[in-house]
C-alpha cells in the first residue's frame, strides 16, 4: 500500500504467494457504493450506505498548501484520485471491470447494438444468479437424454432387419460422423466467447448474420416442436402396445403375407394415437408452464429408467436363448449373424410391417431419414448455455462425450441385434427390445415411455426459449408477441409450440414425421458447420476459440455431409426445407431491422475488399475498366438548414454519373473549427449525411472533415481520401452562383484554390450550374444534350453524356457535339475526324462545327438571328468589364498607398490588361454560341478553363459568371492527364 494512505479495516486479509496483502471486496466497500450511486435507482439508498463506510485515514504531504488540503478533504473522491496509475485511468478501470470480476460475478456481455444505438454499461447491484450447472448435468445428461430416444427402442431392430448388419453399420457411421463433425464445429464456435440464450441460433446468427441466423433458427424451432410430437407419439404407441385394452377404438391387425411362421400382428389404431397424443401433449404443456427449474430437477428421474432399460436389454440379449424360446429369437448366433449381414429392402404398410402390396418401399436413403433423428440432440447442451457454469469447457466436453457414447452404443447394438433374431422377427416385432429384455418386458415399456416423455419435455422446453430468443433480438416485428423479459417464462411461445406439436400429433404417423424433423435438424447442423468453416477460413483476429481441435476442412466436410444426407433422404423434402429457409431469409432481409453482429460475412466482405484492392495495384486503371468515383462536395457555398446535410439534388446528380447505379460516391462536407471541439458534431453530421445517402438510394459513403477553413480541409481531402486505385477521380461541386448576390467576397479565392488543387492532384472536375433545377429520376427530359468540346479531356465529357443517356430522365434526349475550328477551311475536315472518332467509340451524336469567324460575327451582332442573345451577352460583358476595372483600380490604389506590388488573395499578381480583355472576349463568344444553339437543351456540357496564372481569383470568377450567364443547366468539365475511353475492344 502507498505510505501516504492507510486503510483501516477489521476484515480478514488475504495473502498472495508473493507476500502482498489483499483486502476482500465487500458489498459495502466505498468503490462498490460509488458504482451503485451512478445508477439513478440507487440514489435513494446512498445516504444510508454512507454510514457503513470503512474509515479511511489519508495522511497528506506536509508541504501541501492549506487550500489544497481543504479541497482534498472536501472533495468526495479527492483521496481516491491519489493513485500511481491515475494517468492510465486506473480508478475507472477498477470501478467498472475489476470489482465485478474480483467478486466472482459474471458481467453479462452486451448484445450487439443495432445501427444507430449506443451501448451503455449499467452499473449497480447485480441480480441474484441461479445455481449454475456443470458438464455432467448441464450438457452430457441432456444430450444423452435427447439422443437416446424412441427410434432406438422401437425402430432400431427393424432398421437392422431391413438394411442388414453391413449397411446398418454404414448407416450408423455415416450419421454419427455428421453429428460428430457438427459437434466439433459447435465446440469451436461455443468456445470463442460468451454465449447468451438461443443456442445454435445465437451461434449461427453471430457468425453468418441475422438473416441467416433467424431463417435457420426458425427452422430449428420447427424441428424441435415437431420432434416433441415424435416423442409423444412414441410414448403413446409404446403404451398402447403394452396395454392393448387401453385402446378406445379397435386396433388394426396386419397379417404378414408370405410368412407362415408368424401370426397376425396387432397395430394401434390411428385414432387412439391421436387422442392419447393430444392429451399427453396438453399435460406436458402444463408441466412446462411450471418452469425450467422443475424440469431440471426431474431430468435424472427420466434418465435413470433409460440407463436401466439399456442394462436390461443387453442382459436379456446375452441370456435370450435360455430365457426366451420365442419363435424367431435364436440368441447370439453366428449363423443368424451371417443371414442378417446383407440387406433386404421391401415394401411395407404404413405401420412398417412387410407387405408386398404395401405403399412404402424402403431403401438406404429412406432409412437415413428414419434413423437420423436417433443421433440428433447434440444441441441440448448449447440450448442451456445460460445455465452453465463454464460454457467454454462444458459444451465441448459434454457434447462430444454424448456423441461418442451414443455412436458406440448404436454400433454395438447393430452387431447384437443382427446376431439375436431372424430377419422376419426383426421386421415384424416392433418392440423386440421389450421382448428380449430381462427380467420382463414391462421394464422396457416403462423405460421407453419415461425416456420419450422426458425428451418431449426437453423439446417443449427448449423450443419456446429458442423462439423467445429470436423474438428478443427484435429482428422481426411479427415475433414481438413472443418476447419475454429476462428471467421470465415464455408462456406465449410455449402455447404456440404446443399448438404445432398437437397438429403433428393429429397426423399420427411416426414414419412421416421423422423425415421432416431430419431436414430441419440437418439444416441447423449445416448452418453450424458453415459458420465454423467461414470463421476458420477467414481467421479474423477475434477468432480465438479455446477448443483447438478444429479445422475448416472438417467443418466443410460436415456441412457437405449434411447436404448429402438431406438429398439422400428426399430431394423433395430438401427443396421444401431450403425454400422455407430462403423465404424466411428474404422476409427478414426486407422486413427485418438492420443489425450489426460482427458476423463472418462482414469479415468476408472486408477481406475480399482488401484482396481486390491489392489486386488492383497502384498502377493506372485501363480505360476499359475505368469507373467514375466522384467526390461530392456537399455544402461548400452558402448555408443550408441545419437538418439538411447536403443539397437535395447532389445525390441525384451523383446517380447520373453511374451506369445502372454501379460505382461508389464519396460525399464530403467540411466543418470549420478545431477538431477536438467539433469531433462530436462531426460524428452527428456524418450520421445525418449517411442517412441522406441511404434515403436517396445512392451507393456511397459519407465523410466529415474538421479543418480550420474550407481550403485547408479540401487540400487534406484531395490528398488523402481513398485507397490505392479506389481514390476519387472526379470532384463534383456546385457552382457558387450566390457569391455576388450575397457579397461573399471570400468565395472567389476558395473556388479558384479548389480548382487549382484538383489540377495539381490530377483529379477531374465537374462543376454543376443550375443544380436546383436538376431533374430527379421521375422527371423525364426532352431535347438535346449539348457538348462544347473545346480541349482534349481524355473523353470524360463524352463519357458523361453517355452515362446521362442511361438514366430514365435523359433517355429521350439526343447528343450534339459542338467543336471549335479556328479557320473555315478546317471545319469539314474537323467534322469528319470527330464523326469517325465517335463512331469508333460506339457513340451516337450529331457533330456541329463552329468557326472562330462565326464567333466574331455573332459578337458584332451581325446575322444568325441571335440578336436577343447578343444583347444579353453584351450586357453581361459590359458589366464584367466595369467590375474588373473597378477591382483593378482598387488594387492599384492600395498598392500605391502601401508602396507594394499588386496584391490579391494574399499574394502578388501580375495583371496584363490586354490578356484580361481577351479572356473576357473569349467567354463572351462562347456564351453567345451556347445561347444561340443550346438555349433549349436539356443540359449543356462545356470544357472548364483552368484559372490563369497570376490572375486574381476575382477576375476568374468574372470569366466564369460571363460564361454561364443565362444558361439554365450547365456542367463545366475538366478532365485529367489520362484517357477514360478507348477505341479498342
Secondary structure, DSSP 8 states (H G I E B T S, - for coil): --TTEEE---S-EEE-TTS-EEE---TT-HHHHHHHHTSGGGGGGHHHHHTT---EEE---TTS-HHHHHHHHHSTTTGGG--TTGGGTHHHHIIIIIHHHHTT---------BTT-------S--------B-HIIIIIHHHHHHHSSHHHHHTHHHHHHHHHHHHHHHHHHHHHHHHHHHHHHHHHHHTSS---TTTHHHHHHHHH-HHHHHHHHHHHHHHHHHHHHHHHHHHHHHHHHH-GGG-SS--EEE--TT-SSS--EEE--HHHHHHHHHHHHHHHHHHHHT-HHHHHHHHHHHHHHHHHHHHHHHHHHHTHHHH---TTB--S-HHHHHHTSS----EE-TTS-B-TT-SEE--HHHHHHHHGGGT--TTHHHHTGGGBS-HHHHHHHHHHHHHHHHHHHHHHHHHHHHHHB-HHHHHH-TTHHHHH-SS-THHHHHHHHHHHHHHHHHHHHHHHHHHHHHHHTT--GGGGGG---TT---HHHHHHHHHHHHHHHHH--HHHHHHHHHHHHHHHHHHHHHHHHHHHHH--TT---S-----HHHHHHHHHHHHHHHHHH-HHHHHHHHHHHHHHHHHHHHHS--B----HHHHHHHHHHHHHHHHH-SS---GGG----EEEE-S-SS---TT--S-TTHHHHHHHTSBTTBS-EEEEEEEES-HHHHHHHHHHHHHHHHHHHHHTT--EEEEEEEESSHHHHHHHHHHHSS-GGGS--EEEEE--TTTTTTT-TTHHHHHHHHHHHHHHTT-EEEEEESGGG---TT----SEEEEEE-S--TTHHHHHHHHHHTSTTTTT-EEEEEEEESSGGGHHHHHHHHHHHHHHTT---EEEEEEHHHHHHHHTT-STT-HHHHHHHHHHHHHHHHHHHHHHHHHHHHHHHHT---EETTEE----HHHHHHHHHHHHHHHHHHHHH-TT-SEEEEE-----TT--HHHHHHHHHHHHTT-SSEEEEE--SS-S--S--
